[in-house]
Amino acid sequence: MLLQVAFSLLVLLACVGGIVLLAFMLTWQERGASAHERQRRLLTGVLPVAGGVVGILLGLFFLLMVVWSPGGTKLLARL
C-alpha cells in the first residue's frame, strides 16, 4: 500500500512538471519576434514537446491504474 501511495505521489509530481514544461514552451513560443517566428516555434518546438509530454503522462496514468488494480502490489514489487 505504501508503494502505491508513493508511486501515486510520483505521478502527481510528474503531472505538475509536465504542466510547468508546457507553460514554459507556450511562453517561449509567444515571445517570438514575428508571426513567422512564432509559427516556426510552434511547429518545431511546442507541438513535439507537447506530444511527448502527453504520451508520457498517458503512460504514467495507465501504469498508475495497473498499480492500483487488485494484483498491482505484486506487479509493483517486481519493478
mmCIF file of the N, C-alpha and C atoms, coordinates in Angstrom:
data_MODEL
# 
_entry.id   MODEL 
# 
loop_
_atom_site.group_PDB 
_atom_site.id 
_atom_site.type_symbol 
_atom_site.label_atom_id 
_atom_site.label_alt_id 
_atom_site.label_comp_id 
_atom_site.label_asym_id 
_atom_site.label_entity_id 
_atom_site.label_seq_id 
_atom_site.pdbx_PDB_ins_code 
_atom_site.Cartn_x 
_atom_site.Cartn_y 
_atom_site.Cartn_z 
_atom_site.occupancy 
_atom_site.B_iso_or_equiv 
_atom_site.pdbx_formal_charge 
_atom_site.auth_seq_id 
_atom_site.auth_comp_id 
_atom_site.auth_asym_id 
_atom_site.auth_atom_id 
_atom_site.pdbx_PDB_model_num 
ATOM 1   N N  . MET A 1 1  ? 0.826  -1.193 0.000   1.00 0.00 ? 1  MET A N  1 
ATOM 2   C CA . MET A 1 1  ? 0.000  0.000  0.000   1.00 0.00 ? 1  MET A CA 1 
ATOM 3   C C  . MET A 1 1  ? 0.873  1.260  0.000   1.00 0.00 ? 1  MET A C  1 
ATOM 4   N N  . LEU A 1 2  ? 1.948  1.221  0.778   1.00 0.00 ? 2  LEU A N  1 
ATOM 5   C CA . LEU A 1 2  ? 2.828  2.378  0.853   1.00 0.00 ? 2  LEU A CA 1 
ATOM 6   C C  . LEU A 1 2  ? 3.511  2.640  -0.483  1.00 0.00 ? 2  LEU A C  1 
ATOM 7   N N  . LEU A 1 3  ? 3.873  1.570  -1.195  1.00 0.00 ? 3  LEU A N  1 
ATOM 8   C CA . LEU A 1 3  ? 4.487  1.742  -2.508  1.00 0.00 ? 3  LEU A CA 1 
ATOM 9   C C  . LEU A 1 3  ? 3.501  2.351  -3.505  1.00 0.00 ? 3  LEU A C  1 
ATOM 10  N N  . GLN A 1 4  ? 2.247  1.959  -3.406  1.00 0.00 ? 4  GLN A N  1 
ATOM 11  C CA . GLN A 1 4  ? 1.231  2.505  -4.305  1.00 0.00 ? 4  GLN A CA 1 
ATOM 12  C C  . GLN A 1 4  ? 1.040  4.003  -4.064  1.00 0.00 ? 4  GLN A C  1 
ATOM 13  N N  . VAL A 1 5  ? 1.010  4.410  -2.814  1.00 0.00 ? 5  VAL A N  1 
ATOM 14  C CA . VAL A 1 5  ? 0.840  5.823  -2.487  1.00 0.00 ? 5  VAL A CA 1 
ATOM 15  C C  . VAL A 1 5  ? 2.067  6.614  -2.939  1.00 0.00 ? 5  VAL A C  1 
ATOM 16  N N  . ALA A 1 6  ? 3.251  6.060  -2.716  1.00 0.00 ? 6  ALA A N  1 
ATOM 17  C CA . ALA A 1 6  ? 4.473  6.736  -3.142  1.00 0.00 ? 6  ALA A CA 1 
ATOM 18  C C  . ALA A 1 6  ? 4.512  6.883  -4.662  1.00 0.00 ? 6  ALA A C  1 
ATOM 19  N N  . PHE A 1 7  ? 4.115  5.834  -5.376  1.00 0.00 ? 7  PHE A N  1 
ATOM 20  C CA . PHE A 1 7  ? 4.082  5.903  -6.832  1.00 0.00 ? 7  PHE A CA 1 
ATOM 21  C C  . PHE A 1 7  ? 3.043  6.924  -7.303  1.00 0.00 ? 7  PHE A C  1 
ATOM 22  N N  . SER A 1 8  ? 1.908  6.997  -6.614  1.00 0.00 ? 8  SER A N  1 
ATOM 23  C CA . SER A 1 8  ? 0.877  7.980  -6.962  1.00 0.00 ? 8  SER A CA 1 
ATOM 24  C C  . SER A 1 8  ? 1.392  9.401  -6.780  1.00 0.00 ? 8  SER A C  1 
ATOM 25  N N  . LEU A 1 9  ? 2.130  9.641  -5.708  1.00 0.00 ? 9  LEU A N  1 
ATOM 26  C CA . LEU A 1 9  ? 2.703  10.965 -5.496  1.00 0.00 ? 9  LEU A CA 1 
ATOM 27  C C  . LEU A 1 9  ? 3.751  11.297 -6.556  1.00 0.00 ? 9  LEU A C  1 
ATOM 28  N N  . LEU A 1 10 ? 4.502  10.301 -6.975  1.00 0.00 ? 10 LEU A N  1 
ATOM 29  C CA . LEU A 1 10 ? 5.486  10.494 -8.037  1.00 0.00 ? 10 LEU A CA 1 
ATOM 30  C C  . LEU A 1 10 ? 4.797  10.860 -9.349  1.00 0.00 ? 10 LEU A C  1 
ATOM 31  N N  . VAL A 1 11 ? 3.689  10.201 -9.660  1.00 0.00 ? 11 VAL A N  1 
ATOM 32  C CA . VAL A 1 11 ? 2.929  10.519 -10.869 1.00 0.00 ? 11 VAL A CA 1 
ATOM 33  C C  . VAL A 1 11 ? 2.340  11.923 -10.766 1.00 0.00 ? 11 VAL A C  1 
ATOM 34  N N  . LEU A 1 12 ? 1.857  12.295 -9.609  1.00 0.00 ? 12 LEU A N  1 
ATOM 35  C CA . LEU A 1 12 ? 1.329  13.645 -9.408  1.00 0.00 ? 12 LEU A CA 1 
ATOM 36  C C  . LEU A 1 12 ? 2.423  14.689 -9.618  1.00 0.00 ? 12 LEU A C  1 
ATOM 37  N N  . LEU A 1 13 ? 3.615  14.415 -9.130  1.00 0.00 ? 13 LEU A N  1 
ATOM 38  C CA . LEU A 1 13 ? 4.741  15.316 -9.337  1.00 0.00 ? 13 LEU A CA 1 
ATOM 39  C C  . LEU A 1 13 ? 5.103  15.412 -10.819 1.00 0.00 ? 13 LEU A C  1 
ATOM 40  N N  . ALA A 1 14 ? 5.032  14.296 -11.533 1.00 0.00 ? 14 ALA A N  1 
ATOM 41  C CA . ALA A 1 14 ? 5.294  14.300 -12.974 1.00 0.00 ? 14 ALA A CA 1 
ATOM 42  C C  . ALA A 1 14 ? 4.237  15.117 -13.712 1.00 0.00 ? 14 ALA A C  1 
ATOM 43  N N  . CYS A 1 15 ? 2.997  15.059 -13.282 1.00 0.00 ? 15 CYS A N  1 
ATOM 44  C CA . CYS A 1 15 ? 1.932  15.862 -13.903 1.00 0.00 ? 15 CYS A CA 1 
ATOM 45  C C  . CYS A 1 15 ? 2.196  17.352 -13.714 1.00 0.00 ? 15 CYS A C  1 
ATOM 46  N N  . VAL A 1 16 ? 2.585  17.728 -12.524 1.00 0.00 ? 16 VAL A N  1 
ATOM 47  C CA . VAL A 1 16 ? 2.894  19.134 -12.266 1.00 0.00 ? 16 VAL A CA 1 
ATOM 48  C C  . VAL A 1 16 ? 4.087  19.568 -13.113 1.00 0.00 ? 16 VAL A C  1 
ATOM 49  N N  . GLY A 1 17 ? 5.094  18.730 -13.206 1.00 0.00 ? 17 GLY A N  1 
ATOM 50  C CA . GLY A 1 17 ? 6.247  19.039 -14.039 1.00 0.00 ? 17 GLY A CA 1 
ATOM 51  C C  . GLY A 1 17 ? 5.873  19.172 -15.507 1.00 0.00 ? 17 GLY A C  1 
ATOM 52  N N  . GLY A 1 18 ? 4.993  18.315 -15.989 1.00 0.00 ? 18 GLY A N  1 
ATOM 53  C CA . GLY A 1 18 ? 4.527  18.401 -17.372 1.00 0.00 ? 18 GLY A CA 1 
ATOM 54  C C  . GLY A 1 18 ? 3.774  19.688 -17.645 1.00 0.00 ? 18 GLY A C  1 
ATOM 55  N N  . ILE A 1 19 ? 2.949  20.101 -16.706 1.00 0.00 ? 19 ILE A N  1 
ATOM 56  C CA . ILE A 1 19 ? 2.207  21.350 -16.862 1.00 0.00 ? 19 ILE A CA 1 
ATOM 57  C C  . ILE A 1 19 ? 3.155  22.540 -16.878 1.00 0.00 ? 19 ILE A C  1 
ATOM 58  N N  . VAL A 1 20 ? 4.150  22.518 -16.003 1.00 0.00 ? 20 VAL A N  1 
ATOM 59  C CA . VAL A 1 20 ? 5.129  23.608 -15.979 1.00 0.00 ? 20 VAL A CA 1 
ATOM 60  C C  . VAL A 1 20 ? 5.921  23.645 -17.279 1.00 0.00 ? 20 VAL A C  1 
ATOM 61  N N  . LEU A 1 21 ? 6.319  22.481 -17.790 1.00 0.00 ? 21 LEU A N  1 
ATOM 62  C CA . LEU A 1 21 ? 7.064  22.427 -19.050 1.00 0.00 ? 21 LEU A CA 1 
ATOM 63  C C  . LEU A 1 21 ? 6.226  22.957 -20.209 1.00 0.00 ? 21 LEU A C  1 
ATOM 64  N N  . LEU A 1 22 ? 4.969  22.566 -20.273 1.00 0.00 ? 22 LEU A N  1 
ATOM 65  C CA . LEU A 1 22 ? 4.100  23.063 -21.340 1.00 0.00 ? 22 LEU A CA 1 
ATOM 66  C C  . LEU A 1 22 ? 3.874  24.566 -21.229 1.00 0.00 ? 22 LEU A C  1 
ATOM 67  N N  . ALA A 1 23 ? 3.731  25.076 -20.014 1.00 0.00 ? 23 ALA A N  1 
ATOM 68  C CA . ALA A 1 23 ? 3.569  26.521 -19.829 1.00 0.00 ? 23 ALA A CA 1 
ATOM 69  C C  . ALA A 1 23 ? 4.823  27.261 -20.278 1.00 0.00 ? 23 ALA A C  1 
ATOM 70  N N  . PHE A 1 24 ? 5.994  26.720 -19.963 1.00 0.00 ? 24 PHE A N  1 
ATOM 71  C CA . PHE A 1 24 ? 7.242  27.333 -20.407 1.00 0.00 ? 24 PHE A CA 1 
ATOM 72  C C  . PHE A 1 24 ? 7.346  27.339 -21.927 1.00 0.00 ? 24 PHE A C  1 
ATOM 73  N N  . MET A 1 25 ? 6.987  26.221 -22.547 1.00 0.00 ? 25 MET A N  1 
ATOM 74  C CA . MET A 1 25 ? 7.084  26.139 -24.003 1.00 0.00 ? 25 MET A CA 1 
ATOM 75  C C  . MET A 1 25 ? 6.126  27.119 -24.682 1.00 0.00 ? 25 MET A C  1 
ATOM 76  N N  . LEU A 1 26 ? 4.917  27.264 -24.158 1.00 0.00 ? 26 LEU A N  1 
ATOM 77  C CA . LEU A 1 26 ? 3.964  28.206 -24.748 1.00 0.00 ? 26 LEU A CA 1 
ATOM 78  C C  . LEU A 1 26 ? 4.423  29.647 -24.558 1.00 0.00 ? 26 LEU A C  1 
ATOM 79  N N  . THR A 1 27 ? 5.010  29.946 -23.404 1.00 0.00 ? 27 THR A N  1 
ATOM 80  C CA . THR A 1 27 ? 5.546  31.283 -23.184 1.00 0.00 ? 27 THR A CA 1 
ATOM 81  C C  . THR A 1 27 ? 6.695  31.564 -24.142 1.00 0.00 ? 27 THR A C  1 
ATOM 82  N N  . TRP A 1 28 ? 7.575  30.588 -24.313 1.00 0.00 ? 28 TRP A N  1 
ATOM 83  C CA . TRP A 1 28 ? 8.699  30.730 -25.242 1.00 0.00 ? 28 TRP A CA 1 
ATOM 84  C C  . TRP A 1 28 ? 8.201  30.955 -26.666 1.00 0.00 ? 28 TRP A C  1 
ATOM 85  N N  . GLN A 1 29 ? 7.165  30.228 -27.040 1.00 0.00 ? 29 GLN A N  1 
ATOM 86  C CA . GLN A 1 29 ? 6.612  30.355 -28.397 1.00 0.00 ? 29 GLN A CA 1 
ATOM 87  C C  . GLN A 1 29 ? 6.007  31.739 -28.615 1.00 0.00 ? 29 GLN A C  1 
ATOM 88  N N  . GLU A 1 30 ? 5.329  32.269 -27.633 1.00 0.00 ? 30 GLU A N  1 
ATOM 89  C CA . GLU A 1 30 ? 4.672  33.558 -27.774 1.00 0.00 ? 30 GLU A CA 1 
ATOM 90  C C  . GLU A 1 30 ? 5.645  34.731 -27.786 1.00 0.00 ? 30 GLU A C  1 
ATOM 91  N N  . ARG A 1 31 ? 6.864  34.515 -27.341 1.00 0.00 ? 31 ARG A N  1 
ATOM 92  C CA . ARG A 1 31 ? 7.853  35.593 -27.317 1.00 0.00 ? 31 ARG A CA 1 
ATOM 93  C C  . ARG A 1 31 ? 8.644  35.701 -28.618 1.00 0.00 ? 31 ARG A C  1 
ATOM 94  N N  . GLY A 1 32 ? 8.201  35.014 -29.640 1.00 0.00 ? 32 GLY A N  1 
ATOM 95  C CA . GLY A 1 32 ? 8.843  35.134 -30.943 1.00 0.00 ? 32 GLY A CA 1 
ATOM 96  C C  . GLY A 1 32 ? 8.685  36.547 -31.497 1.00 0.00 ? 32 GLY A C  1 
ATOM 97  N N  . ALA A 1 33 ? 9.694  37.001 -32.238 1.00 0.00 ? 33 ALA A N  1 
ATOM 98  C CA . ALA A 1 33 ? 9.712  38.386 -32.709 1.00 0.00 ? 33 ALA A CA 1 
ATOM 99  C C  . ALA A 1 33 ? 8.639  38.668 -33.766 1.00 0.00 ? 33 ALA A C  1 
ATOM 100 N N  . SER A 1 34 ? 8.351  37.714 -34.608 1.00 0.00 ? 34 SER A N  1 
ATOM 101 C CA . SER A 1 34 ? 7.372  37.931 -35.679 1.00 0.00 ? 34 SER A CA 1 
ATOM 102 C C  . SER A 1 34 ? 6.378  36.773 -35.709 1.00 0.00 ? 34 SER A C  1 
ATOM 103 N N  . ALA A 1 35 ? 5.346  36.942 -36.509 1.00 0.00 ? 35 ALA A N  1 
ATOM 104 C CA . ALA A 1 35 ? 4.346  35.882 -36.641 1.00 0.00 ? 35 ALA A CA 1 
ATOM 105 C C  . ALA A 1 35 ? 4.972  34.623 -37.245 1.00 0.00 ? 35 ALA A C  1 
ATOM 106 N N  . HIS A 1 36 ? 5.878  34.818 -38.189 1.00 0.00 ? 36 HIS A N  1 
ATOM 107 C CA . HIS A 1 36 ? 6.558  33.674 -38.808 1.00 0.00 ? 36 HIS A CA 1 
ATOM 108 C C  . HIS A 1 36 ? 7.418  32.927 -37.780 1.00 0.00 ? 36 HIS A C  1 
ATOM 109 N N  . GLU A 1 37 ? 8.107  33.670 -36.957 1.00 0.00 ? 37 GLU A N  1 
ATOM 110 C CA . GLU A 1 37 ? 8.937  33.051 -35.911 1.00 0.00 ? 37 GLU A CA 1 
ATOM 111 C C  . GLU A 1 37 ? 8.069  32.292 -34.906 1.00 0.00 ? 37 GLU A C  1 
ATOM 112 N N  . ARG A 1 38 ? 6.943  32.874 -34.513 1.00 0.00 ? 38 ARG A N  1 
ATOM 113 C CA . ARG A 1 38 ? 6.045  32.193 -33.572 1.00 0.00 ? 38 ARG A CA 1 
ATOM 114 C C  . ARG A 1 38 ? 5.483  30.911 -34.181 1.00 0.00 ? 38 ARG A C  1 
ATOM 115 N N  . GLN A 1 39 ? 5.147  30.951 -35.463 1.00 0.00 ? 39 GLN A N  1 
ATOM 116 C CA . GLN A 1 39 ? 4.637  29.748 -36.120 1.00 0.00 ? 39 GLN A CA 1 
ATOM 117 C C  . GLN A 1 39 ? 5.719  28.682 -36.216 1.00 0.00 ? 39 GLN A C  1 
ATOM 118 N N  . ARG A 1 40 ? 6.941  29.084 -36.531 1.00 0.00 ? 40 ARG A N  1 
ATOM 119 C CA . ARG A 1 40 ? 8.047  28.128 -36.609 1.00 0.00 ? 40 ARG A CA 1 
ATOM 120 C C  . ARG A 1 40 ? 8.309  27.491 -35.248 1.00 0.00 ? 40 ARG A C  1 
ATOM 121 N N  . ARG A 1 41 ? 8.275  28.308 -34.196 1.00 0.00 ? 41 ARG A N  1 
ATOM 122 C CA . ARG A 1 41 ? 8.477  27.774 -32.844 1.00 0.00 ? 41 ARG A CA 1 
ATOM 123 C C  . ARG A 1 41 ? 7.360  26.813 -32.455 1.00 0.00 ? 41 ARG A C  1 
ATOM 124 N N  . LEU A 1 42 ? 6.145  27.122 -32.860 1.00 0.00 ? 42 LEU A N  1 
ATOM 125 C CA . LEU A 1 42 ? 5.017  26.238 -32.560 1.00 0.00 ? 42 LEU A CA 1 
ATOM 126 C C  . LEU A 1 42 ? 5.199  24.882 -33.224 1.00 0.00 ? 42 LEU A C  1 
ATOM 127 N N  . LEU A 1 43 ? 5.561  24.908 -34.509 1.00 0.00 ? 43 LEU A N  1 
ATOM 128 C CA . LEU A 1 43 ? 5.650  23.656 -35.265 1.00 0.00 ? 43 LEU A CA 1 
ATOM 129 C C  . LEU A 1 43 ? 6.893  22.835 -34.928 1.00 0.00 ? 43 LEU A C  1 
ATOM 130 N N  . THR A 1 44 ? 7.997  23.500 -34.614 1.00 0.00 ? 44 THR A N  1 
ATOM 131 C CA . THR A 1 44 ? 9.238  22.758 -34.381 1.00 0.00 ? 44 THR A CA 1 
ATOM 132 C C  . THR A 1 44 ? 9.557  22.553 -32.908 1.00 0.00 ? 44 THR A C  1 
ATOM 133 N N  . GLY A 1 45 ? 8.899  23.272 -32.022 1.00 0.00 ? 45 GLY A N  1 
ATOM 134 C CA . GLY A 1 45 ? 9.214  23.143 -30.610 1.00 0.00 ? 45 GLY A CA 1 
ATOM 135 C C  . GLY A 1 45 ? 8.054  22.722 -29.743 1.00 0.00 ? 45 GLY A C  1 
ATOM 136 N N  . VAL A 1 46 ? 6.988  23.499 -29.798 1.00 0.00 ? 46 VAL A N  1 
ATOM 137 C CA . VAL A 1 46 ? 5.888  23.290 -28.862 1.00 0.00 ? 46 VAL A CA 1 
ATOM 138 C C  . VAL A 1 46 ? 5.137  21.988 -29.151 1.00 0.00 ? 46 VAL A C  1 
ATOM 139 N N  . LEU A 1 47 ? 4.779  21.756 -30.398 1.00 0.00 ? 47 LEU A N  1 
ATOM 140 C CA . LEU A 1 47 ? 3.975  20.565 -30.713 1.00 0.00 ? 47 LEU A CA 1 
ATOM 141 C C  . LEU A 1 47 ? 4.718  19.248 -30.444 1.00 0.00 ? 47 LEU A C  1 
ATOM 142 N N  . PRO A 1 48 ? 5.994  19.114 -30.830 1.00 0.00 ? 48 PRO A N  1 
ATOM 143 C CA . PRO A 1 48 ? 6.680  17.861 -30.491 1.00 0.00 ? 48 PRO A CA 1 
ATOM 144 C C  . PRO A 1 48 ? 6.831  17.645 -28.983 1.00 0.00 ? 48 PRO A C  1 
ATOM 145 N N  . VAL A 1 49 ? 7.140  18.716 -28.258 1.00 0.00 ? 49 VAL A N  1 
ATOM 146 C CA . VAL A 1 49 ? 7.274  18.587 -26.804 1.00 0.00 ? 49 VAL A CA 1 
ATOM 147 C C  . VAL A 1 49 ? 5.930  18.253 -26.175 1.00 0.00 ? 49 VAL A C  1 
ATOM 148 N N  . ALA A 1 50 ? 4.872  18.914 -26.630 1.00 0.00 ? 50 ALA A N  1 
ATOM 149 C CA . ALA A 1 50 ? 3.539  18.636 -26.085 1.00 0.00 ? 50 ALA A CA 1 
ATOM 150 C C  . ALA A 1 50 ? 3.124  17.194 -26.365 1.00 0.00 ? 50 ALA A C  1 
ATOM 151 N N  . GLY A 1 51 ? 3.408  16.709 -27.567 1.00 0.00 ? 51 GLY A N  1 
ATOM 152 C CA . GLY A 1 51 ? 3.087  15.317 -27.879 1.00 0.00 ? 51 GLY A CA 1 
ATOM 153 C C  . GLY A 1 51 ? 3.848  14.339 -26.985 1.00 0.00 ? 51 GLY A C  1 
ATOM 154 N N  . GLY A 1 52 ? 5.109  14.625 -26.756 1.00 0.00 ? 52 GLY A N  1 
ATOM 155 C CA . GLY A 1 52 ? 5.907  13.763 -25.880 1.00 0.00 ? 52 GLY A CA 1 
ATOM 156 C C  . GLY A 1 52 ? 5.420  13.786 -24.447 1.00 0.00 ? 52 GLY A C  1 
ATOM 157 N N  . VAL A 1 53 ? 5.122  14.975 -23.939 1.00 0.00 ? 53 VAL A N  1 
ATOM 158 C CA . VAL A 1 53 ? 4.641  15.098 -22.558 1.00 0.00 ? 53 VAL A CA 1 
ATOM 159 C C  . VAL A 1 53 ? 3.302  14.399 -22.388 1.00 0.00 ? 53 VAL A C  1 
ATOM 160 N N  . VAL A 1 54 ? 2.397  14.596 -23.324 1.00 0.00 ? 54 VAL A N  1 
ATOM 161 C CA . VAL A 1 54 ? 1.083  13.941 -23.240 1.00 0.00 ? 54 VAL A CA 1 
ATOM 162 C C  . VAL A 1 54 ? 1.240  12.425 -23.317 1.00 0.00 ? 54 VAL A C  1 
ATOM 163 N N  . GLY A 1 55 ? 2.110  11.941 -24.188 1.00 0.00 ? 55 GLY A N  1 
ATOM 164 C CA . GLY A 1 55 ? 2.344  10.496 -24.276 1.00 0.00 ? 55 GLY A CA 1 
ATOM 165 C C  . GLY A 1 55 ? 2.900  9.920  -22.987 1.00 0.00 ? 55 GLY A C  1 
ATOM 166 N N  . ILE A 1 56 ? 3.861  10.613 -22.393 1.00 0.00 ? 56 ILE A N  1 
ATOM 167 C CA . ILE A 1 56 ? 4.438  10.148 -21.128 1.00 0.00 ? 56 ILE A CA 1 
ATOM 168 C C  . ILE A 1 56 ? 3.394  10.152 -20.019 1.00 0.00 ? 56 ILE A C  1 
ATOM 169 N N  . LEU A 1 57 ? 2.594  11.226 -19.948 1.00 0.00 ? 57 LEU A N  1 
ATOM 170 C CA . LEU A 1 57 ? 1.577  11.293 -18.904 1.00 0.00 ? 57 LEU A CA 1 
ATOM 171 C C  . LEU A 1 57 ? 0.502  10.232 -19.085 1.00 0.00 ? 57 LEU A C  1 
ATOM 172 N N  . LEU A 1 58 ? 0.111  9.957  -20.316 1.00 0.00 ? 58 LEU A N  1 
ATOM 173 C CA . LEU A 1 58 ? -0.864 8.880  -20.540 1.00 0.00 ? 58 LEU A CA 1 
ATOM 174 C C  . LEU A 1 58 ? -0.290 7.529  -20.116 1.00 0.00 ? 58 LEU A C  1 
ATOM 175 N N  . GLY A 1 59 ? 0.964  7.294  -20.422 1.00 0.00 ? 59 GLY A N  1 
ATOM 176 C CA . GLY A 1 59 ? 1.614  6.057  -19.988 1.00 0.00 ? 59 GLY A CA 1 
ATOM 177 C C  . GLY A 1 59 ? 1.684  5.956  -18.471 1.00 0.00 ? 59 GLY A C  1 
ATOM 178 N N  . LEU A 1 60 ? 1.980  7.059  -17.815 1.00 0.00 ? 60 LEU A N  1 
ATOM 179 C CA . LEU A 1 60 ? 2.028  7.049  -16.352 1.00 0.00 ? 60 LEU A CA 1 
ATOM 180 C C  . LEU A 1 60 ? 0.648  6.809  -15.749 1.00 0.00 ? 60 LEU A C  1 
ATOM 181 N N  . PHE A 1 61 ? -0.387 7.416  -16.346 1.00 0.00 ? 61 PHE A N  1 
ATOM 182 C CA . PHE A 1 61 ? -1.744 7.172  -15.843 1.00 0.00 ? 61 PHE A CA 1 
ATOM 183 C C  . PHE A 1 61 ? -2.148 5.716  -16.023 1.00 0.00 ? 61 PHE A C  1 
ATOM 184 N N  . PHE A 1 62 ? -1.778 5.114  -17.157 1.00 0.00 ? 62 PHE A N  1 
ATOM 185 C CA . PHE A 1 62 ? -2.080 3.704  -17.375 1.00 0.00 ? 62 PHE A CA 1 
ATOM 186 C C  . PHE A 1 62 ? -1.356 2.845  -16.333 1.00 0.00 ? 62 PHE A C  1 
ATOM 187 N N  . LEU A 1 63 ? -0.082 3.140  -16.122 1.00 0.00 ? 63 LEU A N  1 
ATOM 188 C CA . LEU A 1 63 ? 0.677  2.384  -15.129 1.00 0.00 ? 63 LEU A CA 1 
ATOM 189 C C  . LEU A 1 63 ? 0.111  2.588  -13.725 1.00 0.00 ? 63 LEU A C  1 
ATOM 190 N N  . LEU A 1 64 ? -0.369 3.790  -13.451 1.00 0.00 ? 64 LEU A N  1 
ATOM 191 C CA . LEU A 1 64 ? -0.982 4.051  -12.147 1.00 0.00 ? 64 LEU A CA 1 
ATOM 192 C C  . LEU A 1 64 ? -2.253 3.230  -11.953 1.00 0.00 ? 64 LEU A C  1 
ATOM 193 N N  . MET A 1 65 ? -3.057 3.108  -12.999 1.00 0.00 ? 65 MET A N  1 
ATOM 194 C CA . MET A 1 65 ? -4.264 2.291  -12.898 1.00 0.00 ? 65 MET A CA 1 
ATOM 195 C C  . MET A 1 65 ? -3.906 0.813  -12.720 1.00 0.00 ? 65 MET A C  1 
ATOM 196 N N  . VAL A 1 66 ? -2.854 0.363  -13.379 1.00 0.00 ? 66 VAL A N  1 
ATOM 197 C CA . VAL A 1 66 ? -2.417 -1.028 -13.217 1.00 0.00 ? 66 VAL A CA 1 
ATOM 198 C C  . VAL A 1 66 ? -1.924 -1.261 -11.794 1.00 0.00 ? 66 VAL A C  1 
ATOM 199 N N  . VAL A 1 67 ? -1.186 -0.302 -11.257 1.00 0.00 ? 67 VAL A N  1 
ATOM 200 C CA . VAL A 1 67 ? -0.646 -0.446 -9.902  1.00 0.00 ? 67 VAL A CA 1 
ATOM 201 C C  . VAL A 1 67 ? -1.773 -0.503 -8.871  1.00 0.00 ? 67 VAL A C  1 
ATOM 202 N N  . TRP A 1 68 ? -2.841 0.252  -9.078  1.00 0.00 ? 68 TRP A N  1 
ATOM 203 C CA . TRP A 1 68 ? -3.949 0.258  -8.132  1.00 0.00 ? 68 TRP A CA 1 
ATOM 204 C C  . TRP A 1 68 ? -4.968 -0.850 -8.403  1.00 0.00 ? 68 TRP A C  1 
ATOM 205 N N  . SER A 1 69 ? -4.716 -1.692 -9.388  1.00 0.00 ? 69 SER A N  1 
ATOM 206 C CA . SER A 1 69 ? -5.606 -2.829 -9.633  1.00 0.00 ? 69 SER A CA 1 
ATOM 207 C C  . SER A 1 69 ? -5.405 -3.876 -8.530  1.00 0.00 ? 69 SER A C  1 
ATOM 208 N N  . PRO A 1 70 ? -6.292 -4.886 -8.458  1.00 0.00 ? 70 PRO A N  1 
ATOM 209 C CA . PRO A 1 70 ? -6.173 -5.883 -7.387  1.00 0.00 ? 70 PRO A CA 1 
ATOM 210 C C  . PRO A 1 70 ? -4.819 -6.595 -7.343  1.00 0.00 ? 70 PRO A C  1 
ATOM 211 N N  . GLY A 1 71 ? -4.202 -6.870 -8.457  1.00 0.00 ? 71 GLY A N  1 
ATOM 212 C CA . GLY A 1 71 ? -2.896 -7.530 -8.450  1.00 0.00 ? 71 GLY A CA 1 
ATOM 213 C C  . GLY A 1 71 ? -1.735 -6.565 -8.609  1.00 0.00 ? 71 GLY A C  1 
ATOM 214 N N  . GLY A 1 72 ? -1.980 -5.300 -8.410  1.00 0.00 ? 72 GLY A N  1 
ATOM 215 C CA . GLY A 1 72 ? -0.977 -4.286 -8.658  1.00 0.00 ? 72 GLY A CA 1 
ATOM 216 C C  . GLY A 1 72 ? 0.175  -4.271 -7.679  1.00 0.00 ? 72 GLY A C  1 
ATOM 217 N N  . THR A 1 73 ? -0.072 -4.678 -6.446  1.00 0.00 ? 73 THR A N  1 
ATOM 218 C CA . THR A 1 73 ? 1.016  -4.663 -5.468  1.00 0.00 ? 73 THR A CA 1 
ATOM 219 C C  . THR A 1 73 ? 2.101  -5.665 -5.847  1.00 0.00 ? 73 THR A C  1 
ATOM 220 N N  . LYS A 1 74 ? 1.699  -6.819 -6.388  1.00 0.00 ? 74 LYS A N  1 
ATOM 221 C CA . LYS A 1 74 ? 2.689  -7.802 -6.820  1.00 0.00 ? 74 LYS A CA 1 
ATOM 222 C C  . LYS A 1 74 ? 3.478  -7.287 -8.014  1.00 0.00 ? 74 LYS A C  1 
ATOM 223 N N  . LEU A 1 75 ? 2.796  -6.596 -8.929  1.00 0.00 ? 75 LEU A N  1 
ATOM 224 C CA . LEU A 1 75 ? 3.464  -6.039 -10.102 1.00 0.00 ? 75 LEU A CA 1 
ATOM 225 C C  . LEU A 1 75 ? 4.463  -4.959 -9.677  1.00 0.00 ? 75 LEU A C  1 
ATOM 226 N N  . LEU A 1 76 ? 4.052  -4.102 -8.772  1.00 0.00 ? 76 LEU A N  1 
ATOM 227 C CA . LEU A 1 76 ? 4.935  -3.030 -8.317  1.00 0.00 ? 76 LEU A CA 1 
ATOM 228 C C  . LEU A 1 76 ? 6.130  -3.587 -7.546  1.00 0.00 ? 76 LEU A C  1 
ATOM 229 N N  . ALA A 1 77 ? 5.929  -4.666 -6.820  1.00 0.00 ? 77 ALA A N  1 
ATOM 230 C CA . ALA A 1 77 ? 7.043  -5.274 -6.091  1.00 0.00 ? 77 ALA A CA 1 
ATOM 231 C C  . ALA A 1 77 ? 8.081  -5.851 -7.056  1.00 0.00 ? 77 ALA A C  1 
ATOM 232 N N  . ARG A 1 78 ? 7.643  -6.314 -8.228  1.00 0.00 ? 78 ARG A N  1 
ATOM 233 C CA . ARG A 1 78 ? 8.577  -6.853 -9.212  1.00 0.00 ? 78 ARG A CA 1 
ATOM 234 C C  . ARG A 1 78 ? 9.355  -5.765 -9.937  1.00 0.00 ? 78 ARG A C  1 
ATOM 235 N N  . LEU A 1 79 ? 8.819  -4.543 -9.988  1.00 0.00 ? 79 LEU A N  1 
ATOM 236 C CA . LEU A 1 79 ? 9.535  -3.432 -10.638 1.00 0.00 ? 79 LEU A CA 1 
ATOM 237 C C  . LEU A 1 79 ? 10.683 -3.025 -9.764  1.00 0.00 ? 79 LEU A C  1 
# 
